Amino acid sequence: MHLRKIIRSTGFRFAVLHTLVFVVCVGLIGWLAEVTVTTALMGQARQRVDAEVAALAMEFEHEGSTGLLSSVQRRFATRESRLRYAILDRDNRTVVGDHGLAAYAGGADASTETETRQFKRDASDSILVAARSLADGTRLVIADDLESIEDVQDVILDAFLLALGVA
Protein backbone atom coordinates (compact mmCIF):
# COMPACT_ATOMS: atom_id res chain seq x y z
CA MET A 1 0.00 0.00 0.00
CA HIS A 2 2.79 2.41 0.93
CA LEU A 3 4.73 1.59 -2.28
CA ARG A 4 1.67 2.39 -4.41
CA LYS A 5 1.35 5.74 -2.74
CA ILE A 6 5.03 6.53 -3.49
CA ILE A 7 4.72 5.47 -7.14
CA ARG A 8 1.64 7.66 -7.64
CA SER A 9 3.26 10.68 -6.05
CA THR A 10 4.21 13.70 -8.13
CA GLY A 11 7.76 13.65 -6.79
CA PHE A 12 8.35 10.06 -7.90
CA ARG A 13 6.93 10.71 -11.36
CA PHE A 14 9.10 13.82 -11.69
CA ALA A 15 12.17 11.79 -10.68
CA VAL A 16 11.38 9.08 -13.25
CA LEU A 17 10.82 11.68 -15.97
CA HIS A 18 14.05 13.46 -15.03
CA THR A 19 15.95 10.14 -15.17
CA LEU A 20 14.50 9.29 -18.59
CA VAL A 21 15.43 12.72 -19.97
CA PHE A 22 18.94 12.32 -18.57
CA VAL A 23 19.38 8.85 -20.11
CA VAL A 24 18.11 10.08 -23.50
CA CYS A 25 20.53 13.03 -23.34
CA VAL A 26 23.48 10.75 -22.54
CA GLY A 27 22.47 8.52 -25.46
CA LEU A 28 22.24 11.50 -27.83
CA ILE A 29 25.62 12.82 -26.70
CA GLY A 30 27.14 9.38 -27.25
CA TRP A 31 25.63 9.11 -30.71
CA LEU A 32 26.77 12.62 -31.63
CA ALA A 33 30.32 11.93 -30.39
CA GLU A 34 30.50 8.69 -32.38
CA VAL A 35 29.22 10.33 -35.57
CA THR A 36 31.54 13.33 -35.20
CA VAL A 37 34.67 11.28 -34.54
CA THR A 38 33.87 8.74 -37.28
CA THR A 39 33.19 11.49 -39.82
CA ALA A 40 36.49 13.21 -38.99
CA LEU A 41 38.50 9.98 -39.20
CA MET A 42 36.83 8.97 -42.47
CA GLY A 43 37.61 12.42 -43.89
CA GLN A 44 41.26 12.00 -42.94
CA ALA A 45 41.38 8.54 -44.53
CA ARG A 46 39.80 9.87 -47.73
CA GLN A 47 42.29 12.77 -47.85
CA ARG A 48 45.17 10.35 -47.28
CA VAL A 49 44.28 8.02 -50.17
CA ASP A 50 43.26 10.83 -52.52
CA ALA A 51 46.50 12.73 -51.84
CA GLU A 52 48.56 9.59 -52.42
CA VAL A 53 46.79 8.90 -55.72
CA ALA A 54 47.35 12.50 -56.80
CA ALA A 55 51.05 12.36 -55.86
CA LEU A 56 51.62 9.09 -57.72
CA ALA A 57 49.63 10.29 -60.75
CA MET A 58 51.83 13.38 -60.82
CA GLU A 59 54.88 11.14 -60.62
CA PHE A 60 53.51 9.17 -63.59
CA GLU A 61 53.21 12.41 -65.56
CA HIS A 62 56.79 13.44 -64.77
CA GLU A 63 58.60 10.09 -64.65
CA GLY A 64 56.42 7.89 -66.83
CA SER A 65 55.30 4.34 -66.10
CA THR A 66 58.82 3.21 -65.13
CA GLY A 67 59.08 5.85 -62.40
CA LEU A 68 55.58 5.05 -61.16
CA LEU A 69 56.27 1.31 -61.04
CA SER A 70 59.46 1.97 -59.10
CA SER A 71 57.68 4.23 -56.59
CA VAL A 72 54.82 1.79 -56.03
CA GLN A 73 57.25 -1.13 -55.64
CA ARG A 74 59.20 0.85 -53.05
CA ARG A 75 56.08 1.82 -51.13
CA PHE A 76 54.66 -1.69 -51.34
CA ALA A 77 57.92 -3.32 -50.21
CA THR A 78 58.60 -1.05 -47.22
CA ARG A 79 55.13 -1.36 -45.66
CA GLU A 80 55.92 1.76 -43.59
CA SER A 81 52.52 3.17 -44.39
CA ARG A 82 49.16 1.66 -43.58
CA LEU A 83 48.17 2.24 -47.19
CA ARG A 84 48.12 -0.58 -49.73
CA TYR A 85 49.13 -0.09 -53.36
CA ALA A 86 48.59 -1.72 -56.74
CA ILE A 87 49.01 -0.96 -60.41
CA LEU A 88 46.68 -2.91 -62.69
CA ASP A 89 47.00 -3.47 -66.42
CA ARG A 90 44.17 -3.01 -68.95
CA ASP A 91 42.86 -6.50 -68.13
CA ASN A 92 42.66 -5.71 -64.39
CA ARG A 93 45.66 -7.93 -63.59
CA THR A 94 48.11 -6.75 -60.96
CA VAL A 95 51.38 -5.52 -62.44
CA VAL A 96 52.86 -4.58 -59.07
CA GLY A 97 51.55 -4.32 -55.54
CA ASP A 98 48.73 -5.93 -53.59
CA HIS A 99 46.94 -8.53 -55.75
CA GLY A 100 43.79 -8.31 -53.61
CA LEU A 101 43.08 -4.73 -54.64
CA ALA A 102 42.04 -5.68 -58.18
CA ALA A 103 38.66 -6.79 -56.83
CA TYR A 104 38.00 -3.24 -55.56
CA ALA A 105 39.47 -1.23 -58.44
CA GLY A 106 36.30 -0.83 -60.46
CA GLY A 107 36.24 -0.76 -64.21
CA ALA A 108 38.84 1.03 -66.25
CA ASP A 109 37.55 4.09 -68.07
CA ALA A 110 38.97 6.96 -70.04
CA SER A 111 38.50 9.38 -67.16
CA THR A 112 41.51 10.45 -65.15
CA GLU A 113 39.35 11.41 -62.17
CA THR A 114 40.02 9.63 -58.92
CA GLU A 115 37.16 7.42 -57.79
CA THR A 116 37.12 6.82 -54.04
CA ARG A 117 34.70 4.31 -52.52
CA GLN A 118 34.28 2.33 -49.34
CA PHE A 119 33.82 -1.43 -49.50
CA LYS A 120 32.75 -3.93 -46.85
CA ARG A 121 35.08 -6.92 -47.00
CA ASP A 122 33.09 -8.82 -44.40
CA ALA A 123 30.65 -8.09 -41.58
CA SER A 124 33.20 -6.17 -39.49
CA ASP A 125 35.90 -5.03 -41.90
CA SER A 126 35.89 -2.16 -44.40
CA ILE A 127 38.38 -0.73 -46.85
CA LEU A 128 38.56 2.68 -48.52
CA VAL A 129 39.80 2.45 -52.11
CA ALA A 130 40.87 5.23 -54.47
CA ALA A 131 41.44 4.29 -58.11
CA ARG A 132 42.53 6.32 -61.11
CA SER A 133 43.03 5.38 -64.74
CA LEU A 134 46.31 6.60 -66.20
CA ALA A 135 47.09 7.72 -69.74
CA ASP A 136 48.83 4.43 -70.65
CA GLY A 137 45.72 2.38 -69.77
CA THR A 138 46.95 1.16 -66.40
CA ARG A 139 44.96 1.74 -63.24
CA LEU A 140 46.50 3.05 -60.02
CA VAL A 141 44.78 1.73 -56.90
CA ILE A 142 45.46 2.80 -53.31
CA ALA A 143 43.56 1.51 -50.29
CA ASP A 144 43.37 2.23 -46.60
CA ASP A 145 42.14 -0.42 -44.19
CA LEU A 146 39.49 1.17 -41.96
CA GLU A 147 40.06 -1.22 -39.05
CA SER A 148 41.45 1.51 -36.80
CA ILE A 149 38.37 3.68 -37.39
CA GLU A 150 36.13 0.73 -36.59
CA ASP A 151 38.15 0.14 -33.40
CA VAL A 152 37.60 3.77 -32.36
CA GLN A 153 33.87 3.39 -33.04
CA ASP A 154 33.78 0.31 -30.82
CA VAL A 155 35.59 2.10 -27.97
CA ILE A 156 33.22 5.08 -28.15
CA LEU A 157 30.19 2.82 -28.28
CA ASP A 158 31.40 0.76 -25.31
CA ALA A 159 32.16 3.91 -23.28
CA PHE A 160 28.76 5.42 -23.89
CA LEU A 161 26.91 2.18 -23.29
CA LEU A 162 28.70 2.00 -19.93
CA ALA A 163 27.78 5.64 -19.23
CA LEU A 164 24.20 4.95 -20.28
CA GLY A 165 24.07 1.93 -17.98
CA VAL A 166 25.42 3.97 -15.06
CA ALA A 167 22.94 6.75 -15.84
ABEGO torsion letter per residue (X at the ends): XAAAAAAABAAAAAAAAAAAAAAAAAAAAAAAAAAAAAAAAAAAAAAAAAAAAAAAAAAAAAAEAAAAAAAAAAAAAAGABABBBBBBBAAGBBABEBAAAAAAAEBBBABABBBBBBBBABAABBBBBBBBBBAAGBBBBBBBBAAAAAAAAAAAAAAAAAAAAAX
